[in-house]
Amino acid sequence: MMPKFLLLVLPSLLFAACLAGDEQPPHFDESYLMGMRAYTREDWAVATAGMQQAVRDFESYNEASLKCLKLCENQKVKVPVDYYDDQELAVFHEIIARETCIRNCRDKEVDVYPRAGITSYTMDHMKNKNVYDYLQLALFREGKREEAAKACATFVYYNPRHINASVSLVFHKKNKNLTEEDFIPHNKMTYWDLYYMGSELYHRNQWQELVDVIETSLQELPRALQRCRDECYGPLRLGRRMGFAQTVIHQMITLKECQSQCIHKLGELRFDKTEEFFGSYFHYLQYGYHMLNASLPAIQASATQLQLEPHSDVAKKNAVFYRQQHGVTRKDFIPREDVQPLIESMDLEHSFMHVLDELSGHLEQFGEERQGGEEGQDDAELLDNDFFAYPPANMPQAEEWEWQEWNKPEIVRFTTDPDRMLADNVLSQDQCDKLLELTKHCKEGDGYQRKAPHTYNELFEGLNILDAAKKSQEGEVVPELSQLYVNASRRSRDAIAKEFNLQTPLYFSYTHLVCRTAKDVVERRDLSHPVHSDNCILNEATGECDKVPPAYTWRDYRRR
C-alpha cells in the first residue's frame, strides 16, 4: 500500500513532471496556461498545482513591479547636456531611462521573468481573480474541500454579482465539516471591509462606531486607489498599422482610461456608478454625525456628497435640510478640504482623457489608423484566448455530482468517404437518460424563424447551451444537467479531433440539442433533414458546393 504522505505531494510531482527538461522554472503565465490545459482535460491534480503556482508567482511579480515603479518614479533622471536644446530628445530620454530602471529593477526582484511577454488573458484572470473560479472547481474535484471553499469565497468576494459562483458558495457552506475560517478570502481589501462594516453599523443605528469605521475606510481609500493606478502601467504594445505618434497616444489613452476607472473598480463590488460609491461615504458620515449632534462635520459631509453627486435627489434634499438649520451660513456649507486633492485628481484625469481623445482623432484625420480588435496580439495569445474562452464548470447545487467513467467511443469510418465517421457509445445509457430530462425544456422551432424548419410532418424542438445555462441560473434546470450538455458536446468534439488526428484546435460554432417527433402521417416521402452543408451552398445537380453567403462559410476547419 502506498504511504499516505506520498499522496499529499502528488500534485506537485505531477506538475513538476510536466516541466521536466526545462532549464528554468516557468513564468506565472506559462504555469497558468499549463494548469488551464490540464483543467480542460479534467486532470485536476495538475490543474490545481499549475494554477496555485501561477497565483503565488503572480503575487510576487506584481509586488515587485509596484515596488520598482515607485522606486523609479522617485528617481531623478539626468538629462545629457547635448539634449538641452532639443525638448523632444529630453522627454524621450526621461521615458527610456525610467523604463530601463523598471526593467533592471524587475530583473533583480523577480526570480523568473517572462520569456516571451505575458498574455492579456492571464493578466486579466489574475487581476480580476477569475483564476479562483476555475481553481475552486479543480480543488473540489480533487477532494480538497477546505481549499475549494476558500477559493470560491475569494472569487465571490471580488465578484459578488456572479450568480453561479454565489450558488457554489452556498453549496460549500452546507458542508458541516467546514468552519468560518475556511471561507475567509485571500487578499482581503482593508478599505472595502471597513466600508462594508460601516454599512452594517448604519443599519444597526450604531452611530459613533459608524463614523469611526467610515472615516478609517476613507483614509485607506487613497492607498487602494494609488495601487490600482500603479497596476495600470504595462508594456508598450506596438500596433502594426499605427505610426509612432499614434502608438504613443494609444498607449497614453490605454493607461489613463485604466487609471480613470480605478475609483469605479474599487466600488463596483456594490455600485454601478463611481459617484454613488465615493459619495456614499459622505452620505453615511453626514447622517452619523447628525445623529451624534455634530453639526459642522455633518454639514461638510453633506456638501461633499452634493459635490460628488450634483444630480442626486437625496444629496439635494440633505443639502436643503442643513441649509435651513438655524445659524447655518454659506460659509459653513463647504465640502471637506481633506478629500479635495483626491477629487481634483479625478477631475484632472477626466479632463486629460478628453484632450487625448481629441488629439487621437486629429491624428486619424492625417491617415494614421487606430488599432482595432486584436491586431497587436500574437498568434499564440489569440489561440490561448479562444481555446479557454468558455467559463469553468458549475458546482452542483444540492449534492455532489458523481460522473460515471466516460465510455470509449466506437468509431466507424466510411471506406467510400474517408472524411466521414460515425461514433457510437459516446455517452452511457445513464447520461442519455439524463439528457432526455433536459429535452423537456426544448422550444418549438428553436434557432429558426419558423416552427417547422425542415418538414411539416415533424415537430421540431431544440435547446442551445446558452438557454440551458440561463435556465440553470433561473432555477428551472439543475446545473448538472446543463453541465452534462456541455461535457457531452466536448466529448463529441474530442472524439472527432482524436480520430482525424487534428493538430490544431477544433472550435464550436453552434451546439444544439434537438428533438424531432413524427406526426401521424399516413404516407411520407420527405426527408427528416434534407441533404445539405452548413458552410456552402450545395448544388444537387452538379454535386458542387460553393462557399458563399448565405451559407455559414466560417464553419470550416483548416489544417495549418
N, C-alpha and C positions, 0 to 999 in steps of 0.2 A: 504494500500500500504506500502511496506517495505521501511523504510528510506534509503536514498542513502548512508549514511555513513556506514551502515551495509554491503553493497555490497563491499566497499573498503577493509574491513578487512576479508572478507570471505575466501580467500586463506589461511591466517594464521590460521583461525579457523578450516578449513578443515584439514590442516596439523597437527594441534595440536590434532585433534580428532584421527588421525591415531596413535598418540603417547600415547594416554590415557592409564594409567596403568603402564607406565614406571617409575621407581624410579628416574632416572636421564635422562636428555635430550640425544638424540642420538649424537654420534660422526659424523663428516662430512661424513665418509664412509657410515654409516648407512643412513644418510639423503639423500645422493646422490642415493643410490640404491633404497630407497623408492620412490624418485622422478622419477627415471627411470622406475620403475614398473608402476607407475601412468601414465607415458608417453606412455608406450605400451598399456595401457587401454584407452588412449586418454582422461584421466582425467586431463585436462590442469591446473586447479587451484592448485590441489595437487602437480602436477609435478613441476610447477614453484616455489611453496613455498619450496618444498624439495630441488631442485637444487640451488636456491638462498641462502638458509640457509647453504647448503654444501659449496658453494663458500666462504661465509663470514667466516665460521668456518675453512676452509682450509687455508685461508689467515692468520688468527690468529695463527693457528697451525704452518704454515710454518715460519712465522716471529719469533715465539717463538723458534722453532727448530734451526734456524740460529743464534739467539741470544745466545742460550745455547751452541751451537757448538763453537762459538767464545770465549765464556766465559771459557769453559772447556779446549779448546786448549791452552789458555794462562796460565792456572793454573798449577803450578809446583806440580808434584807428588812426595811424599816422599816414597822412597823405603825402606821397613823394612831392618834392619841390617842383619837379617837371610838370606836375598836374595842376599847379595852382592857377595857371592861365586857361585851363580847359575844364569847365564846370562838369561836363558830361563824364570825362575821364575820372574826375574826383568822385563823383557819385557812384559810378560803376566799380571803382576801386574799393570803395567802402562796402558795397554789397558783396563783392567777391571775397573781401577779407573776412567779413562776418560769416559767410557760408563756409569758407575754408576753416575758420575757427570752430564752427559747429561740427563739421565732419571730423576734424582731428580730435576734438573732444570726445565724440561718439566712439571713435576707434579705440580710445583709451578706456572708456567707461563700459562699453558693450563687448562681451566676450565673443559673440558671433554676429557678424554684420551680414546683411543680405547680399547674396551673390549676384542677383540679377533684379534688384528692386523688390518692392512689396506690392502685391496686388491690392487694388482698392476693395476687392471682395473680402479679403482677410481683414483689412483695416476697419472696414465698416462693421464686420461681425464682432471684432474685438471692442471697438468703441461703443457700439450700441448694445453690447452684451448678448448678441444673438447666439454667440458660442454656447452660452449656458442653456439655451433652449434645446440644442442638439445634445449637449452633454448630459442633461438630466435624463433623457430617454436612454442614452447609451449606458449610463450608470445604473439605471433601473433594470435594464435588460441583463446587466452583468450581475445583478443581485446586490448592489451596493445601495441599500435603501436610504441610509443617512446622508451620504454624499449626493444622491439624486435629489433628495428633499431640499438640501441647501442650494444646489444648482438651480432647481426650479424656483425657489424663493428669491434667488438673486435675479433671475430673469424677470419675474413678476414685479419685483421691487423697482426695476428700471423701466418696465413695460406694463404698468398696471391695467391698461386697456386691452391687453391681448387676451381674448376670450378663451382660446384653447389652453393656454398656459395657466390661466386662473382656474379652469376646471381641473387641470392636472394637479395644481396645488391643493385644491380641496380633496382630491383623491389621496394625496400624500398625508394630509392631516388626519385622515381616517385611520391611519396606521397607529395603533395604540402603543407600539414599541418605540415610537419616535417622541422626542421631547421638544420643548420650545427652543432649546439651543440648536437643534438640527435645522431650524427654519430661520436662523439669523443669516442674512445675506452677506456675501463677500463685498468688500469695499463700500461700506455704507457711507452716505454723504451727510456730514455734520449739519450743514445749513438746512437740508431738507428734513432730517429727523427732528431738529428743533422746531422748524416751521410746522410740521405735522403735529408735534406735541402741543404747540401753541393753539392750533385749530381745535384740538380736543379740549384744551383748557377753556377756550372760548365758549364751547357748548356746555361746559360744566360750571360756568359762571365763576371761575377762579381767576379774578382779575389781576391781582398782584403777580401771581405766577405766570399768567398770560403775558403781561407786559415784559417781565424779566426774560422769558424764553424767546419772545419775538424779537426783542432788542438784541439778544445774543445771536440769534439767527441772522439778523440784519448785518451784524459785524462780520459774520462768516461769509456772507454772500459775495463781497468783492473778491475774496480769495478764490472762491469757486469760479467766479466769472473770469478772473485772470487766468486761471488754469485752463479753462475752456478755450479762451482766446489763444493761449500759447499752443494748445494742441491743434490749432488750425494750420499752423505752419507745416508745410510739406515740401517734397521735392518739386523742382520745376519740371512741368510736363510740356514738352515742345510739341506743338501741333504741326502736322505735316503740311498743312495748307496755309499756315499763318506766317506772316513776316515777323521780324524781330520786335518791332514796336507793338504789334498786336499780341504777340506772345507775352510780353511784359504786362500789358494792360489786362490780358486774360488772367494771368497769374494774380495780379493785384485784386481783380474783381472776385476771383475764387476765394482768396484769403479774407477780404473784407466782408463778403457775403457770409462766410462761415462765422467770422467774429461778431457780426451784427446780429446773428441768430442765437448767440450764446445765452442771452438773458431769457430768450424764449425756451431754449433747450433746458435750462435749469428749472423752468416752471412747467414744462409740458407734461410732467407726470400727472398734472391735475387740471391745467388751464389750457384753453385754446388760443388765447391772445396774451402777448407779452405784458401789456399794461395791466391786465387782470391779475397776473401773478405779482408783479412788483407793487402794484397799487394795493393789493390785498394786505400787504404788511401794514400799511398805514390805516387801512380800514380797521384791522384788529387793534392797532395801537390807539387810534382816536377813541374807539369805544371803551377800551380797557382803561385808558387814562380818565375818560369821562366818568366811568363808574367809580374811580378812585378819587374823584373830585379834584383831579389835577388839570385845571382848566387850560393853562398855556400849552403844555405838551399835547393835549387833545386837539386844541385849535390848530397848532402847527402840523400835526399829523393829518388833520382833515385837509389843510391847504396843500400838503404834499400829495395826498391822494387825488385831489382835483387837478393838480399839475400833471400827474401821470395819466389820469382818466378824465379828460375835459368833457367827454360826451357821456359819462356815466350818470344816470339819473340818481343813483344812490349817493355818489360823491357830491352832486349838485345840491341835493336835499340836505345832506350833512353840513355843507358849507353855509346854506341859508340858515340852518338851525344855530350854528355857532356865531354867525354874524349878528344874529338877533339877540344874543345874550347880553345882559346888562354889563356895560363897561368895556365891551369888546370894540376895538377900533381897527381901522385898516392896517395899521402898523403891527397889530397883533396877528392878523391873519396872513402870515407869510410862510412859505414852505421851509422845511428844516434845512439848515445850512450844511449839515454833515453829509447829506446824500446828494448835494448839488454836483460835486465833481463826477459822481457816477452817472447822473442824469445827463450832464453836459457831454461826457464821453460817448454816451449812447446817441445823443443828437448829432455829434460830430461824425460818428460812423455812418449814420444815415445820410448826412449831407455829402460825405465823401463818396458814398455809393452813387449818388446822383451825378457827381462830377465824372466818375469813372464810366458810368453808363453813357453819358453824353460824349465823352472822349472816344469810347469804343465805337459808338455809332458814327462819329466823324471819320474814324479810320476806315470803317467799312465802305464809306462813300468813295474812298480812293482805291477800291478794289481788293482790299485785304479781307478775306473771308473769316468769319468767326468759326471756331471749332465746333462741330456738331456731332452729337451721338458719341460713338466710341472710336473716333478717328485716331486718337492718340494711343490707344491701348494696343499691346502686342497680342499676337495670336494665342499665346499660352494663357494670358489673362482672360481673353474672351472665352476661350474653351472652358476654363475653370468656372467663370461666371455662369455660363449656360448650363454646364454639367450639374452644378449644385444649385440651380435656380429654385427647385421645389423645396417647400418647408419641411421640417422634421416631422416624423410620425407623431400622432397624438397619443396621450396616455389614456388608458381605459377609465371610464367614469366610476364604476362601482366595484368591479373585481378584476384581478389580473387576467389579461388576455393571454391564454396559453396557445401559441402557434403550434400546429402539428408540423412535423417534418415535411418539407415540400417534396413532392414526388419528382422523380426524374422523368422529364417528358419523353414520350415515344415519338420519334421523328420518322416521317415517311417522305422520301424525295421522289420527284417525278422524273422518270427517265426521258420523257418527251420534252420536259422543260426544266433544266437544272436550276433555274432561278426561282422555283416554287417549292414549297414544302407544306406538309400537313403535320401538325403537332397534336398529340393526344396525351391525356393523363397529366396535363399541366397543373390542374387543381385536384385535390382529393374530393371524394364524394361529400364529405362534411363541409368543405369550403364551398362547393357548388350549391349545397342546400342553403348555406348562409347567404350567398349571392342572390338566391331566389327570394329570400326575405327582403332584400334591398329592392327588388323589382316592383314591390308593392308601391314604391314611390315614383315609378316611371310616369312620364307625362305623355299624353297622346300627341303625336306629331312633333315631339321634342327635336329641336335642331333644324326643323324645316318650316317653310312658310305655309305648308298645307298639312292637314292631319293624315292624309294618305299619300305619302311621298312617292311610293313605288307602285302600288296596286290598290284598287278599291276593294279587292277581295280579302284583304287582311287588315287587322287592327295593328297599327304601328305605334309602339310606345318606347320611350327612351329616357335615360338619365345620364347626364355628364358628371364629371368629377367635381366641378365647381358647385353644382347644385347639391350634390351629395354632401359636400363639406358644409355648405350653408345650412342644410337640414340638420346636420350634426350640431352646429352652433346653436340652432334654434330648438334643439332637444327632440326633433322629430325622428332622428335616426341615431342609434347608438354609435359612438365614434369607431368602435372596432369594425363595424360593417363598412364604413367609408374607407377605413384603412385597408381592409381586405380588398376592396375595389382597386385602390391604388397599387397595392402589392401584387395583385393578380395581373394588373396591366404591366408592371415592371417585369414580372416573371415571363410574360409573353415576349416582351421586347428582348430580354436577356437570352431566351431560347433561340430567337432569330439571330441575334448577334453571334452567339456561340456556334450555331450550325453553319453559318456562312463565313465564319472566321473574320468578322469585321474588325478592321484595325483602327477605325475612328468611331467616335460615339454615335449612336443612333438615337435621335431625339423624338419625342412625342409631338405631334401636331394637334391631334384631337382624339380623345378617348370617349367612347360611347357604350353604355350598357343598354342593349336593345332587346325588346321582346316583340315578336311577330305572332299574332294569333289569327288563324284562318277563320273566316266567316263561313256560315252554312251556304255553300255554293254547290249546285249540283255538278256542274262541269267547269273546269278551269283549263285554260291553255296559256295563261300568262306566267311570267317568272316572278318568284317572290322578290328577287332583287336582280334587275337586269344586268347583263354583262356590261362592265364599264371600267374605267380607270380614273382615279381621282385627279391625277396630276397632268392629264392630257385629254384631248377630245378624240374619242375613238371613232374611226370611220369603218363601220362593219363591212362595207363592200370591199375595201382595199386592204383592211387589216392595219392601216397606218394609224398612228396616234400622235396628233400634233400638240405640242406643249404651248398652248396659247390660252389666254383668258376666254371664257370664264372658268376654265379648269383651275384647280388648286396647284399651280405649277411649282410652288415652293415645297410641296410634299415629294421630295426626291432625295434619295441617298446617293451621295457621290463619294467614291473612294478617292482619298487624297494620297 
